[in-house]
Amino acid sequence: MSDNTNEPRKIDLAEAMRQKLQQKKEQQKNASKPGMNGSLQTKALRTQNNKKPNNQRRRTGGS
């Protein structure tokens, strides 16, 4: 029982970030393939709603 392959090995922060970035790249590549669910891309491209103007000055009669 000296083999501890089931236990996650400790890695430094730089290595963890590299792995996370690699996973993210793979997910983006898989999402861009035809026939896959592209809802992630369409949501990312949707524009923001414009902010409504603040009418407080007009409502309160300020000059």
N, CA, C, O and CB atoms as a CASP TS submission, in Angstrom:
PFRMAT TS
TARGET T0000
AUTHOR 0000-0000-0000
METHOD Language model
MODEL 1
PARENT N/A
ATOM      1  N   MET     1       0.815  -1.198   0.000  1.00  0.00           N
ATOM      2  CA  MET     1       0.000   0.000   0.000  1.00  0.00           C
ATOM      3  C   MET     1       0.858   1.261   0.000  1.00  0.00           C
ATOM      4  O   MET     1       0.385   2.327   0.394  1.00  0.00           O
ATOM      5  CB  MET     1      -0.927  -0.002   1.198  1.00  0.00           C
ATOM      6  N   SER     2       2.101   1.157  -0.432  1.00  0.00           N
ATOM      7  CA  SER     2       2.932   2.351  -0.499  1.00  0.00           C
ATOM      8  C   SER     2       2.623   3.168  -1.753  1.00  0.00           C
ATOM      9  O   SER     2       3.051   4.316  -1.867  1.00  0.00           O
ATOM     10  CB  SER     2       4.412   1.968  -0.470  1.00  0.00           C
ATOM     11  N   ASP     3       1.877   2.576  -2.698  1.00  0.00           N
ATOM     12  CA  ASP     3       1.527   3.286  -3.924  1.00  0.00           C
ATOM     13  C   ASP     3       0.287   4.136  -3.672  1.00  0.00           C
ATOM     14  O   ASP     3      -0.759   3.604  -3.302  1.00  0.00           O
ATOM     15  CB  ASP     3       1.285   2.293  -5.097  1.00  0.00           C
ATOM     16  N   ASN     4       0.388   5.438  -3.864  1.00  0.00           N
ATOM     17  CA  ASN     4      -0.748   6.331  -3.605  1.00  0.00           C
ATOM     18  C   ASN     4      -1.217   6.972  -4.902  1.00  0.00           C
ATOM     19  O   ASN     4      -1.219   8.198  -5.015  1.00  0.00           O
ATOM     20  CB  ASN     4      -0.369   7.421  -2.575  1.00  0.00           C
ATOM     21  N   THR     5      -1.617   6.163  -5.890  1.00  0.00           N
ATOM     22  CA  THR     5      -2.051   6.676  -7.184  1.00  0.00           C
ATOM     23  C   THR     5      -3.472   7.236  -7.106  1.00  0.00           C
ATOM     24  O   THR     5      -3.833   8.093  -7.912  1.00  0.00           O
ATOM     25  CB  THR     5      -1.975   5.574  -8.244  1.00  0.00           C
ATOM     26  N   ASN     6      -4.282   6.773  -6.156  1.00  0.00           N
ATOM     27  CA  ASN     6      -5.637   7.278  -6.025  1.00  0.00           C
ATOM     28  C   ASN     6      -5.665   8.674  -5.436  1.00  0.00           C
ATOM     29  O   ASN     6      -6.610   9.433  -5.647  1.00  0.00           O
ATOM     30  CB  ASN     6      -6.459   6.347  -5.173  1.00  0.00           C
ATOM     31  N   GLU     7      -4.620   9.005  -4.696  1.00  0.00           N
ATOM     32  CA  GLU     7      -4.558  10.305  -4.030  1.00  0.00           C
ATOM     33  C   GLU     7      -4.083  11.359  -5.034  1.00  0.00           C
ATOM     34  O   GLU     7      -3.103  11.120  -5.740  1.00  0.00           O
ATOM     35  CB  GLU     7      -3.611  10.253  -2.788  1.00  0.00           C
ATOM     36  N   PRO     8      -4.752  12.527  -5.121  1.00  0.00           N
ATOM     37  CA  PRO     8      -4.296  13.550  -6.069  1.00  0.00           C
ATOM     38  C   PRO     8      -2.944  14.097  -5.662  1.00  0.00           C
ATOM     39  O   PRO     8      -2.717  14.414  -4.494  1.00  0.00           O
ATOM     40  CB  PRO     8      -5.313  14.691  -6.167  1.00  0.00           C
ATOM     41  N   ARG     9      -2.040  14.207  -6.637  1.00  0.00           N
ATOM     42  CA  ARG     9      -0.700  14.698  -6.313  1.00  0.00           C
ATOM     43  C   ARG     9      -0.731  16.217  -6.169  1.00  0.00           C
ATOM     44  O   ARG     9      -1.551  16.893  -6.790  1.00  0.00           O
ATOM     45  CB  ARG     9       0.324  14.275  -7.402  1.00  0.00           C
ATOM     46  N   LYS    10       0.157  16.736  -5.355  1.00  0.00           N
ATOM     47  CA  LYS    10       0.209  18.180  -5.141  1.00  0.00           C
ATOM     48  C   LYS    10       0.971  18.827  -6.284  1.00  0.00           C
ATOM     49  O   LYS    10       2.054  18.374  -6.655  1.00  0.00           O
ATOM     50  CB  LYS    10       0.868  18.522  -3.780  1.00  0.00           C
ATOM     51  N   ILE    11       0.395  19.897  -6.844  1.00  0.00           N
ATOM     52  CA  ILE    11       1.043  20.614  -7.935  1.00  0.00           C
ATOM     53  C   ILE    11       1.110  22.086  -7.571  1.00  0.00           C
ATOM     54  O   ILE    11       0.324  22.583  -6.764  1.00  0.00           O
ATOM     55  CB  ILE    11       0.286  20.405  -9.280  1.00  0.00           C
ATOM     56  N   ASP    12       2.063  22.769  -8.183  1.00  0.00           N
ATOM     57  CA  ASP    12       2.189  24.193  -7.882  1.00  0.00           C
ATOM     58  C   ASP    12       1.137  24.992  -8.646  1.00  0.00           C
ATOM     59  O   ASP    12       0.469  24.465  -9.536  1.00  0.00           O
ATOM     60  CB  ASP    12       3.605  24.698  -8.228  1.00  0.00           C
ATOM     61  N   LEU    13       1.000  26.241  -8.298  1.00  0.00           N
ATOM     62  CA  LEU    13      -0.041  27.090  -8.852  1.00  0.00           C
ATOM     63  C   LEU    13       0.122  27.261 -10.358  1.00  0.00           C
ATOM     64  O   LEU    13      -0.870  27.260 -11.087  1.00  0.00           O
ATOM     65  CB  LEU    13      -0.030  28.447  -8.169  1.00  0.00           C
ATOM     66  N   ALA    14       1.351  27.408 -10.833  1.00  0.00           N
ATOM     67  CA  ALA    14       1.592  27.592 -12.264  1.00  0.00           C
ATOM     68  C   ALA    14       1.112  26.375 -13.051  1.00  0.00           C
ATOM     69  O   ALA    14       0.495  26.523 -14.106  1.00  0.00           O
ATOM     70  CB  ALA    14       3.088  27.843 -12.531  1.00  0.00           C
ATOM     71  N   GLU    15       1.390  25.188 -12.549  1.00  0.00           N
ATOM     72  CA  GLU    15       0.958  23.967 -13.225  1.00  0.00           C
ATOM     73  C   GLU    15      -0.559  23.852 -13.220  1.00  0.00           C
ATOM     74  O   GLU    15      -1.151  23.421 -14.210  1.00  0.00           O
ATOM     75  CB  GLU    15       1.583  22.737 -12.562  1.00  0.00           C
ATOM     76  N   ALA    16      -1.188  24.229 -12.127  1.00  0.00           N
ATOM     77  CA  ALA    16      -2.650  24.182 -12.043  1.00  0.00           C
ATOM     78  C   ALA    16      -3.269  25.142 -13.046  1.00  0.00           C
ATOM     79  O   ALA    16      -4.269  24.810 -13.683  1.00  0.00           O
ATOM     80  CB  ALA    16      -3.127  24.520 -10.619  1.00  0.00           C
ATOM     81  N   MET    17      -2.695  26.317 -13.194  1.00  0.00           N
ATOM     82  CA  MET    17      -3.215  27.299 -14.145  1.00  0.00           C
ATOM     83  C   MET    17      -3.041  26.809 -15.578  1.00  0.00           C
ATOM     84  O   MET    17      -3.914  27.028 -16.418  1.00  0.00           O
ATOM     85  CB  MET    17      -2.513  28.653 -13.959  1.00  0.00           C
ATOM     86  N   ARG    18      -1.908  26.140 -15.866  1.00  0.00           N
ATOM     87  CA  ARG    18      -1.697  25.596 -17.212  1.00  0.00           C
ATOM     88  C   ARG    18      -2.755  24.552 -17.535  1.00  0.00           C
ATOM     89  O   ARG    18      -3.300  24.530 -18.638  1.00  0.00           O
ATOM     90  CB  ARG    18      -0.288  24.983 -17.339  1.00  0.00           C
ATOM     91  N   GLN    19      -3.043  23.684 -16.564  1.00  0.00           N
ATOM     92  CA  GLN    19      -4.045  22.638 -16.780  1.00  0.00           C
ATOM     93  C   GLN    19      -5.421  23.255 -16.997  1.00  0.00           C
ATOM     94  O   GLN    19      -6.165  22.810 -17.870  1.00  0.00           O
ATOM     95  CB  GLN    19      -4.080  21.664 -15.588  1.00  0.00           C
ATOM     96  N   LYS    20      -5.766  24.266 -16.219  1.00  0.00           N
ATOM     97  CA  LYS    20      -7.055  24.928 -16.337  1.00  0.00           C
ATOM     98  C   LYS    20      -7.192  25.596 -17.708  1.00  0.00           C
ATOM     99  O   LYS    20      -8.247  25.518 -18.337  1.00  0.00           O
ATOM    100  CB  LYS    20      -7.230  25.964 -15.213  1.00  0.00           C
ATOM    101  N   LEU    21      -6.126  26.248 -18.164  1.00  0.00           N
ATOM    102  CA  LEU    21      -6.137  26.902 -19.467  1.00  0.00           C
ATOM    103  C   LEU    21      -6.285  25.880 -20.586  1.00  0.00           C
ATOM    104  O   LEU    21      -6.995  26.123 -21.563  1.00  0.00           O
ATOM    105  CB  LEU    21      -4.862  27.721 -19.665  1.00  0.00           C
ATOM    106  N   GLN    22      -5.615  24.736 -20.446  1.00  0.00           N
ATOM    107  CA  GLN    22      -5.720  23.687 -21.454  1.00  0.00           C
ATOM    108  C   GLN    22      -7.150  23.161 -21.528  1.00  0.00           C
ATOM    109  O   GLN    22      -7.671  22.941 -22.621  1.00  0.00           O
ATOM    110  CB  GLN    22      -4.743  22.539 -21.145  1.00  0.00           C
ATOM    111  N   GLN    23      -7.792  22.957 -20.372  1.00  0.00           N
ATOM    112  CA  GLN    23      -9.180  22.487 -20.352  1.00  0.00           C
ATOM    113  C   GLN    23     -10.094  23.511 -21.019  1.00  0.00           C
ATOM    114  O   GLN    23     -10.996  23.141 -21.770  1.00  0.00           O
ATOM    115  CB  GLN    23      -9.644  22.217 -18.903  1.00  0.00           C
ATOM    116  N   LYS    24      -9.867  24.781 -20.749  1.00  0.00           N
ATOM    117  CA  LYS    24     -10.695  25.842 -21.322  1.00  0.00           C
ATOM    118  C   LYS    24     -10.551  25.877 -22.841  1.00  0.00           C
ATOM    119  O   LYS    24     -11.541  26.036 -23.556  1.00  0.00           O
ATOM    120  CB  LYS    24     -10.317  27.208 -20.721  1.00  0.00           C
ATOM    121  N   LYS    25      -9.310  25.728 -23.341  1.00  0.00           N
ATOM    122  CA  LYS    25      -9.078  25.722 -24.783  1.00  0.00           C
ATOM    123  C   LYS    25      -9.786  24.542 -25.440  1.00  0.00           C
ATOM    124  O   LYS    25     -10.370  24.685 -26.514  1.00  0.00           O
ATOM    125  CB  LYS    25      -7.574  25.672 -25.085  1.00  0.00           C
ATOM    126  N   GLU    26      -9.735  23.383 -24.801  1.00  0.00           N
ATOM    127  CA  GLU    26     -10.390  22.198 -25.355  1.00  0.00           C
ATOM    128  C   GLU    26     -11.906  22.387 -25.393  1.00  0.00           C
ATOM    129  O   GLU    26     -12.554  21.989 -26.361  1.00  0.00           O
ATOM    130  CB  GLU    26     -10.029  20.948 -24.529  1.00  0.00           C
ATOM    131  N   GLN    27     -12.470  22.982 -24.360  1.00  0.00           N
ATOM    132  CA  GLN    27     -13.912  23.211 -24.334  1.00  0.00           C
ATOM    133  C   GLN    27     -14.315  24.172 -25.437  1.00  0.00           C
ATOM    134  O   GLN    27     -15.337  23.960 -26.089  1.00  0.00           O
ATOM    135  CB  GLN    27     -14.351  23.753 -22.969  1.00  0.00           C
ATOM    136  N   GLN    28     -13.536  25.226 -25.664  1.00  0.00           N
ATOM    137  CA  GLN    28     -13.853  26.182 -26.719  1.00  0.00           C
ATOM    138  C   GLN    28     -13.730  25.531 -28.087  1.00  0.00           C
ATOM    139  O   GLN    28     -14.534  25.798 -28.980  1.00  0.00           O
ATOM    140  CB  GLN    28     -12.938  27.407 -26.629  1.00  0.00           C
ATOM    141  N   LYS    29     -12.721  24.674 -28.254  1.00  0.00           N
ATOM    142  CA  LYS    29     -12.536  23.999 -29.535  1.00  0.00           C
ATOM    143  C   LYS    29     -13.691  23.047 -29.792  1.00  0.00           C
ATOM    144  O   LYS    29     -14.174  22.957 -30.921  1.00  0.00           O
ATOM    145  CB  LYS    29     -11.197  23.241 -29.566  1.00  0.00           C
ATOM    146  N   ASN    30     -14.139  22.339 -28.771  1.00  0.00           N
ATOM    147  CA  ASN    30     -15.250  21.406 -28.925  1.00  0.00           C
ATOM    148  C   ASN    30     -16.557  22.141 -29.183  1.00  0.00           C
ATOM    149  O   ASN    30     -17.411  21.642 -29.917  1.00  0.00           O
ATOM    150  CB  ASN    30     -15.380  20.527 -27.686  1.00  0.00           C
ATOM    151  N   ALA    31     -16.725  23.305 -28.596  1.00  0.00           N
ATOM    152  CA  ALA    31     -17.967  24.062 -28.772  1.00  0.00           C
ATOM    153  C   ALA    31     -18.051  24.660 -30.168  1.00  0.00           C
ATOM    154  O   ALA    31     -19.150  24.902 -30.666  1.00  0.00           O
ATOM    155  CB  ALA    31     -18.073  25.169 -27.722  1.00  0.00           C
ATOM    156  N   SER    32     -16.913  24.904 -30.808  1.00  0.00           N
ATOM    157  CA  SER    32     -16.927  25.540 -32.127  1.00  0.00           C
ATOM    158  C   SER    32     -17.124  24.527 -33.250  1.00  0.00           C
ATOM    159  O   SER    32     -17.304  24.921 -34.403  1.00  0.00           O
ATOM    160  CB  SER    32     -15.633  26.305 -32.350  1.00  0.00           C
ATOM    161  N   LYS    33     -17.095  23.228 -32.940  1.00  0.00           N
ATOM    162  CA  LYS    33     -17.289  22.219 -33.980  1.00  0.00           C
ATOM    163  C   LYS    33     -18.736  22.234 -34.457  1.00  0.00           C
ATOM    164  O   LYS    33     -19.645  22.437 -33.652  1.00  0.00           O
ATOM    165  CB  LYS    33     -16.907  20.814 -33.460  1.00  0.00           C
ATOM    166  N   PRO    34     -18.968  22.022 -35.759  1.00  0.00           N
ATOM    167  CA  PRO    34     -20.346  21.965 -36.250  1.00  0.00           C
ATOM    168  C   PRO    34     -21.070  20.743 -35.707  1.00  0.00           C
ATOM    169  O   PRO    34     -20.487  19.671 -35.543  1.00  0.00           O
ATOM    170  CB  PRO    34     -20.370  21.951 -37.780  1.00  0.00           C
ATOM    171  N   GLY    35     -22.336  20.929 -35.437  1.00  0.00           N
ATOM    172  CA  GLY    35     -23.121  19.834 -34.883  1.00  0.00           C
ATOM    173  C   GLY    35     -23.139  19.820 -33.370  1.00  0.00           C
ATOM    174  O   GLY    35     -23.939  19.108 -32.762  1.00  0.00           O
ATOM    175  N   MET    36     -22.265  20.598 -32.757  1.00  0.00           N
ATOM    176  CA  MET    36     -22.251  20.671 -31.300  1.00  0.00           C
ATOM    177  C   MET    36     -23.195  21.783 -30.863  1.00  0.00           C
ATOM    178  O   MET    36     -23.598  22.619 -31.671  1.00  0.00           O
ATOM    179  CB  MET    36     -20.807  20.918 -30.758  1.00  0.00           C
ATOM    180  N   ASN    37     -23.544  21.788 -29.589  1.00  0.00           N
ATOM    181  CA  ASN    37     -24.429  22.823 -29.071  1.00  0.00           C
ATOM    182  C   ASN    37     -23.653  24.137 -28.989  1.00  0.00           C
ATOM    183  O   ASN    37     -22.746  24.273 -28.167  1.00  0.00           O
ATOM    184  CB  ASN    37     -25.006  22.425 -27.675  1.00  0.00           C
ATOM    185  N   GLY    38     -24.003  25.097 -29.832  1.00  0.00           N
ATOM    186  CA  GLY    38     -23.278  26.366 -29.883  1.00  0.00           C
ATOM    187  C   GLY    38     -23.916  27.445 -29.039  1.00  0.00           C
ATOM    188  O   GLY    38     -23.685  28.629 -29.286  1.00  0.00           O
ATOM    189  N   SER    39     -24.706  27.077 -28.057  1.00  0.00           N
ATOM    190  CA  SER    39     -25.404  28.085 -27.266  1.00  0.00           C
ATOM    191  C   SER    39     -24.428  28.939 -26.466  1.00  0.00           C
ATOM    192  O   SER    39     -24.720  30.100 -26.178  1.00  0.00           O
ATOM    193  CB  SER    39     -26.405  27.419 -26.329  1.00  0.00           C
ATOM    194  N   LEU    40     -23.280  28.388 -26.103  1.00  0.00           N
ATOM    195  CA  LEU    40     -22.302  29.170 -25.362  1.00  0.00           C
ATOM    196  C   LEU    40     -21.797  30.335 -26.209  1.00  0.00           C
ATOM    197  O   LEU    40     -21.640  31.449 -25.709  1.00  0.00           O
ATOM    198  CB  LEU    40     -21.131  28.285 -24.917  1.00  0.00           C
ATOM    199  N   GLN    41     -21.545  30.077 -27.486  1.00  0.00           N
ATOM    200  CA  GLN    41     -21.048  31.144 -28.342  1.00  0.00           C
ATOM    201  C   GLN    41     -22.104  32.217 -28.549  1.00  0.00           C
ATOM    202  O   GLN    41     -21.783  33.404 -28.487  1.00  0.00           O
ATOM    203  CB  GLN    41     -20.601  30.584 -29.684  1.00  0.00           C
ATOM    204  N   THR    42     -23.350  31.838 -28.793  1.00  0.00           N
ATOM    205  CA  THR    42     -24.375  32.840 -29.052  1.00  0.00           C
ATOM    206  C   THR    42     -24.617  33.691 -27.818  1.00  0.00           C
ATOM    207  O   THR    42     -24.865  34.891 -27.937  1.00  0.00           O
ATOM    208  CB  THR    42     -25.675  32.176 -29.501  1.00  0.00           C
ATOM    209  N   LYS    43     -24.553  33.103 -26.653  1.00  0.00           N
ATOM    210  CA  LYS    43     -24.732  33.892 -25.434  1.00  0.00           C
ATOM    211  C   LYS    43     -23.592  34.883 -25.268  1.00  0.00           C
ATOM    212  O   LYS    43     -23.813  36.007 -24.818  1.00  0.00           O
ATOM    213  CB  LYS    43     -24.822  32.976 -24.203  1.00  0.00           C
ATOM    214  N   ALA    44     -22.372  34.483 -25.626  1.00  0.00           N
ATOM    215  CA  ALA    44     -21.223  35.365 -25.470  1.00  0.00           C
ATOM    216  C   ALA    44     -21.299  36.536 -26.446  1.00  0.00           C
ATOM    217  O   ALA    44     -20.779  37.613 -26.155  1.00  0.00           O
ATOM    218  CB  ALA    44     -19.921  34.586 -25.678  1.00  0.00           C
ATOM    219  N   LEU    45     -21.938  36.342 -27.598  1.00  0.00           N
ATOM    220  CA  LEU    45     -21.979  37.395 -28.600  1.00  0.00           C
ATOM    221  C   LEU    45     -23.171  38.326 -28.437  1.00  0.00           C
ATOM    222  O   LEU    45     -23.248  39.352 -29.113  1.00  0.00           O
ATOM    223  CB  LEU    45     -22.002  36.790 -29.966  1.00  0.00           C
ATOM    224  N   ARG    46     -24.102  37.985 -27.548  1.00  0.00           N
ATOM    225  CA  ARG    46     -25.294  38.816 -27.389  1.00  0.00           C
ATOM    226  C   ARG    46     -24.912  40.151 -26.758  1.00  0.00           C
ATOM    227  O   ARG    46     -24.079  40.193 -25.853  1.00  0.00           O
ATOM    228  CB  ARG    46     -26.359  38.094 -26.527  1.00  0.00           C
ATOM    229  N   THR    47     -25.515  41.242 -27.230  1.00  0.00           N
ATOM    230  CA  THR    47     -25.145  42.567 -26.746  1.00  0.00           C
ATOM    231  C   THR    47     -25.817  42.867 -25.405  1.00  0.00           C
ATOM    232  O   THR    47     -26.832  42.268 -25.049  1.00  0.00           O
ATOM    233  CB  THR    47     -25.523  43.636 -27.779  1.00  0.00           C
ATOM    234  N   GLN    48     -25.233  43.792 -24.689  1.00  0.00           N
ATOM    235  CA  GLN    48     -25.795  44.213 -23.409  1.00  0.00           C
ATOM    236  C   GLN    48     -26.988  45.123 -23.646  1.00  0.00           C
ATOM    237  O   GLN    48     -27.059  45.822 -24.657  1.00  0.00           O
ATOM    238  CB  GLN    48     -24.732  44.928 -22.549  1.00  0.00           C
ATOM    239  N   ASN    49     -27.915  45.109 -22.715  1.00  0.00           N
ATOM    240  CA  ASN    49     -29.022  46.069 -22.783  1.00  0.00           C
ATOM    241  C   ASN    49     -28.477  47.449 -22.448  1.00  0.00           C
ATOM    242  O   ASN    49     -27.618  47.602 -21.580  1.00  0.00           O
ATOM    243  CB  ASN    49     -30.186  45.674 -21.808  1.00  0.00           C
ATOM    244  N   ASN    50     -28.994  48.450 -23.153  1.00  0.00           N
ATOM    245  CA  ASN    50     -28.553  49.813 -22.866  1.00  0.00           C
ATOM    246  C   ASN    50     -29.145  50.264 -21.545  1.00  0.00           C
ATOM    247  O   ASN    50     -30.269  49.906 -21.191  1.00  0.00           O
ATOM    248  CB  ASN    50     -28.956  50.782 -24.004  1.00  0.00           C
ATOM    249  N   LYS    51     -28.358  51.064 -20.815  1.00  0.00           N
ATOM    250  CA  LYS    51     -28.806  51.559 -19.521  1.00  0.00           C
ATOM    251  C   LYS    51     -29.843  52.655 -19.729  1.00  0.00           C
ATOM    252  O   LYS    51     -29.669  53.543 -20.564  1.00  0.00           O
ATOM    253  CB  LYS    51     -27.614  52.084 -18.687  1.00  0.00           C
ATOM    254  N   LYS    52     -30.910  52.582 -18.967  1.00  0.00           N
ATOM    255  CA  LYS    52     -31.956  53.597 -19.079  1.00  0.00           C
ATOM    256  C   LYS    52     -31.437  54.915 -18.512  1.00  0.00           C
ATOM    257  O   LYS    52     -30.711  54.909 -17.518  1.00  0.00           O
ATOM    258  CB  LYS    52     -33.252  53.149 -18.339  1.00  0.00           C
ATOM    259  N   PRO    53     -31.791  56.032 -19.118  1.00  0.00           N
ATOM    260  CA  PRO    53     -31.331  57.324 -18.599  1.00  0.00           C
ATOM    261  C   PRO    53     -31.968  57.626 -17.245  1.00  0.00           C
ATOM    262  O   PRO    53     -33.093  57.210 -16.966  1.00  0.00           O
ATOM    263  CB  PRO    53     -31.653  58.451 -19.598  1.00  0.00           C
ATOM    264  N   ASN    54     -31.237  58.349 -16.419  1.00  0.00           N
ATOM    265  CA  ASN    54     -31.730  58.711 -15.103  1.00  0.00           C
ATOM    266  C   ASN    54     -32.581  59.975 -15.233  1.00  0.00           C
ATOM    267  O   ASN    54     -32.066  61.041 -15.568  1.00  0.00           O
ATOM    268  CB  ASN    54     -30.553  58.924 -14.102  1.00  0.00           C
ATOM    269  N   ASN    55     -33.870  59.855 -14.970  1.00  0.00           N
ATOM    270  CA  ASN    55     -34.798  60.972 -15.133  1.00  0.00           C
ATOM    271  C   ASN    55     -35.068  61.707 -13.823  1.00  0.00           C
ATOM    272  O   ASN    55     -36.042  62.453 -13.724  1.00  0.00           O
ATOM    273  CB  ASN    55     -36.102  60.475 -15.713  1.00  0.00           C
ATOM    274  N   GLN    56     -34.224  61.506 -12.824  1.00  0.00           N
ATOM    275  CA  GLN    56     -34.490  62.106 -11.517  1.00  0.00           C
ATOM    276  C   GLN    56     -34.511  63.625 -11.593  1.00  0.00           C
ATOM    277  O   GLN    56     -35.345  64.262 -10.950  1.00  0.00           O
ATOM    278  CB  GLN    56     -33.446  61.652 -10.506  1.00  0.00           C
ATOM    279  N   ARG    57     -33.611  64.212 -12.363  1.00  0.00           N
ATOM    280  CA  ARG    57     -33.549  65.673 -12.449  1.00  0.00           C
ATOM    281  C   ARG    57     -34.840  66.215 -13.065  1.00  0.00           C
ATOM    282  O   ARG    57     -35.364  67.236 -12.618  1.00  0.00           O
ATOM    283  CB  ARG    57     -32.317  66.124 -13.284  1.00  0.00           C
ATOM    284  N   ARG    58     -35.354  65.526 -14.096  1.00  0.00           N
ATOM    285  CA  ARG    58     -36.573  65.991 -14.748  1.00  0.00           C
ATOM    286  C   ARG    58     -37.766  65.803 -13.823  1.00  0.00           C
ATOM    287  O   ARG    58     -38.652  66.656 -13.772  1.00  0.00           O
ATOM    288  CB  ARG    58     -36.801  65.246 -16.075  1.00  0.00           C
ATOM    289  N   ARG    59     -37.795  64.689 -13.089  1.00  0.00           N
ATOM    290  CA  ARG    59     -38.933  64.407 -12.209  1.00  0.00           C
ATOM    291  C   ARG    59     -38.998  65.385 -11.042  1.00  0.00           C
ATOM    292  O   ARG    59     -40.080  65.820 -10.647  1.00  0.00           O
ATOM    293  CB  ARG    59     -38.850  62.977 -11.682  1.00  0.00           C
ATOM    294  N   THR    60     -37.828  65.729 -10.489  1.00  0.00           N
ATOM    295  CA  THR    60     -37.824  66.590  -9.305  1.00  0.00           C
ATOM    296  C   THR    60     -37.802  68.072  -9.675  1.00  0.00           C
ATOM    297  O   THR    60     -37.866  68.923  -8.787  1.00  0.00           O
ATOM    298  CB  THR    60     -36.627  66.262  -8.425  1.00  0.00           C
ATOM    299  N   GLY    61     -37.711  68.400 -10.966  1.00  0.00           N
ATOM    300  CA  GLY    61     -37.731  69.792 -11.370  1.00  0.00           C
ATOM    301  C   GLY    61     -36.424  70.503 -11.117  1.00  0.00           C
ATOM    302  O   GLY    61     -36.405  71.730 -11.012  1.00  0.00           O
ATOM    303  N   GLY    62     -35.343  69.779 -11.016  1.00  0.00           N
ATOM    304  CA  GLY    62     -34.050  70.416 -10.803  1.00  0.00           C
ATOM    305  C   GLY    62     -33.588  71.168 -12.030  1.00  0.00           C
ATOM    306  O   GLY    62     -33.980  70.836 -13.149  1.00  0.00           O
ATOM    307  N   SER    63     -32.762  72.174 -11.833  1.00  0.00           N
ATOM    308  CA  SER    63     -32.348  73.001 -12.975  1.00  0.00           C
ATOM    309  C   SER    63     -31.011  72.567 -13.539  1.00  0.00           C
ATOM    310  O   SER    63     -30.524  73.162 -14.500  1.00  0.00           O
ATOM    311  CB  SER    63     -32.275  74.458 -12.570  1.00  0.00           C
TER
END
